[in-house]
């Protein structure tokens, strides 16, 4: 895809969102179904993924770990964002890879140590690029990828989060 093709795809959307900001508000949705074991199946729209316990919490490693899925979402989002930015600003990336690493202390998840956090302590995102881009262009790629990557921004500036439970009628006897 060329910069002009990308701009022509995005231009009508940008114009629409400027003239009617409400059309830019979209609610993304993910759903899952609790499994018989300690698991939950998620339909990604492309495949059914069954998530379960990480081996560090008693899982077998045969099911997807939700922590891995979070990191995979960051890889996907950051990779797509970087490619879109590179295309838009005319930087040629011949090849590349994205690596995300996240550090967890499972003592928090298992309630072993109250001072151990539940969740990632640190997440590192690294691109390995084959490009002739100048240092200035690479800095621009990094800056704009950080700015426009939805998952990166969500992790960096967490949104308000709510948890609720809706009981089915079968629970009332």
C-alpha positions as CSV (number, residue, x, y, z in Angstrom):
1,X,0.0,0.0,0.0
2,X,1.3,3.4,-0.9
3,X,1.0,6.6,1.2
4,X,-1.5,8.0,-1.3
5,X,-3.7,4.8,-1.1
6,X,-3.7,4.9,2.7
7,X,-4.5,8.6,2.7
8,X,-7.4,8.1,0.2
9,X,-8.8,5.3,2.4
10,X,-8.6,7.4,5.6
11,X,-9.5,10.9,4.2
12,X,-13.3,10.4,4.0
13,X,-13.2,8.9,7.5
14,X,-11.2,11.8,8.9
15,X,-13.6,14.2,7.2
16,X,-16.7,12.4,8.6
17,X,-15.2,12.3,12.1
18,X,-14.4,16.0,12.0
19,X,-17.9,17.0,10.8
20,X,-19.7,14.5,13.1
21,X,-17.5,13.5,16.0
22,X,-20.2,11.0,17.3
23,X,-19.6,8.8,14.2
24,X,-16.1,8.2,15.5
25,X,-17.3,6.6,18.7
26,X,-17.3,2.9,18.3
27,X,-17.7,0.3,21.0
28,X,-15.5,-2.8,20.5
29,X,-16.7,-6.0,22.1
30,X,-15.2,-9.2,23.1
31,X,-17.1,-12.2,24.5
32,X,-16.3,-15.5,25.9
33,X,-17.9,-18.6,27.4
34,X,-16.8,-20.1,30.6
35,X,-15.6,-23.7,30.2
36,X,-16.1,-26.8,32.2
37,X,-12.5,-26.7,33.4
38,X,-10.8,-23.5,34.7
39,X,-11.1,-22.0,31.2
40,X,-12.9,-19.5,29.0
41,X,-13.4,-19.7,25.2
42,X,-13.1,-16.5,23.3
43,X,-14.4,-16.1,19.7
44,X,-11.9,-13.7,18.1
45,X,-13.9,-13.4,14.9
46,X,-11.2,-15.4,13.2
47,X,-10.8,-18.4,15.4
48,X,-12.1,-19.7,18.7
49,X,-9.4,-19.3,21.4
50,X,-9.7,-21.2,24.7
51,X,-7.9,-19.4,27.5
52,X,-6.9,-21.0,30.8
53,X,-4.5,-20.9,33.6
54,X,-0.8,-20.1,33.0
55,X,1.5,-22.9,34.0
56,X,2.8,-20.6,36.8
57,X,-0.7,-20.7,38.3
58,X,-1.4,-24.4,37.8
59,X,-2.3,-24.6,34.1
60,X,-1.0,-27.2,31.7
61,X,0.2,-24.7,29.1
62,X,-2.2,-26.2,26.5
63,X,-4.6,-23.3,26.7
64,X,-3.9,-19.7,25.8
65,X,-2.9,-17.4,28.7
66,X,-4.8,-14.1,28.9
67,X,-1.5,-12.4,29.7
68,X,0.0,-13.7,26.5
69,X,-3.1,-12.6,24.7
70,X,-2.7,-9.0,26.0
71,X,0.9,-9.0,24.8
72,X,-0.1,-10.4,21.5
73,X,-2.7,-7.6,21.1
74,X,0.1,-5.1,21.7
75,X,2.3,-6.8,19.1
76,X,-0.5,-6.7,16.6
77,X,-1.6,-3.1,17.3
78,X,1.9,-1.7,17.4
79,X,3.0,-3.6,14.3
80,X,0.0,-2.4,12.3
81,X,0.4,1.2,13.6
82,X,4.1,1.3,12.8
83,X,3.4,0.1,9.2
84,X,0.6,2.6,8.7
85,X,2.8,5.4,10.1
86,X,5.8,4.3,7.9
87,X,3.5,4.2,4.9
88,X,2.0,7.6,5.6
89,X,5.4,9.4,6.1
90,X,7.1,7.5,3.2
91,X,9.5,5.4,5.2
92,X,10.2,2.1,3.6
93,X,10.4,-0.9,6.0
94,X,11.5,-3.9,4.0
95,X,11.1,-6.3,6.9
96,X,10.5,-6.2,10.5
97,X,9.5,-7.9,13.7
98,X,7.9,-6.9,16.9
99,X,8.7,-8.3,20.3
100,X,6.8,-7.6,23.5
101,X,8.0,-8.9,26.8
102,X,6.1,-8.5,30.1
103,X,7.2,-9.2,33.6
104,X,4.8,-10.8,36.1
105,X,5.2,-11.9,39.7
106,X,2.7,-14.7,40.1
107,X,2.8,-14.4,43.9
108,X,0.4,-11.5,43.5
109,X,-2.0,-13.5,41.2
110,X,-2.0,-16.4,43.6
111,X,-2.4,-14.3,46.7
112,X,0.9,-15.5,48.1
113,X,2.4,-12.1,48.9
114,X,0.2,-9.0,49.4
115,X,3.0,-6.7,48.4
116,X,3.4,-8.4,45.0
117,X,1.3,-6.7,42.3
118,X,-1.3,-8.5,40.3
119,X,-0.5,-7.8,36.7
120,X,2.5,-6.8,34.7
121,X,5.3,-5.0,36.5
122,X,6.9,-3.9,33.2
123,X,6.2,-4.3,29.5
124,X,8.9,-3.8,26.9
125,X,8.0,-3.3,23.2
126,X,10.9,-3.6,20.7
127,X,10.9,-3.3,16.9
128,X,13.6,-4.9,14.7
129,X,13.4,-3.1,11.4
130,X,15.2,-3.5,8.1
131,X,15.1,0.0,6.7
132,X,17.3,2.8,5.4
133,X,15.4,5.3,7.5
134,X,17.4,8.1,9.0
135,X,17.7,8.5,12.8
136,X,15.2,11.3,12.6
137,X,12.7,9.2,10.6
138,X,13.1,6.3,13.1
139,X,12.4,8.7,16.0
140,X,9.3,9.9,14.2
141,X,8.2,6.3,13.7
142,X,8.6,5.6,17.4
143,X,6.9,8.9,18.4
144,X,3.9,8.4,16.1
145,X,3.6,4.7,16.8
146,X,3.4,5.4,20.5
147,X,0.8,8.2,19.9
148,X,-1.5,6.3,17.6
149,X,-1.3,2.6,18.9
150,X,-4.6,2.0,20.7
151,X,-3.3,-0.8,22.9
152,X,-0.1,1.1,23.8
153,X,-2.0,4.2,24.8
154,X,-4.6,2.1,26.7
155,X,-1.8,0.5,28.7
156,X,0.0,3.7,29.2
157,X,-3.1,5.7,30.3
158,X,-5.6,3.2,31.6
159,X,-9.2,4.1,31.1
160,X,-12.0,3.9,33.7
161,X,-12.7,0.3,34.2
162,X,-15.9,-1.3,35.7
163,X,-16.7,-4.9,36.6
164,X,-20.3,-6.2,37.0
165,X,-22.0,-9.5,37.3
166,X,-25.3,-10.3,35.7
167,X,-27.0,-13.4,37.0
168,X,-29.1,-15.6,34.8
169,X,-32.6,-16.5,35.9
170,X,-31.6,-20.1,36.3
171,X,-29.6,-19.0,39.4
172,X,-32.8,-18.0,41.2
173,X,-34.5,-21.1,42.6
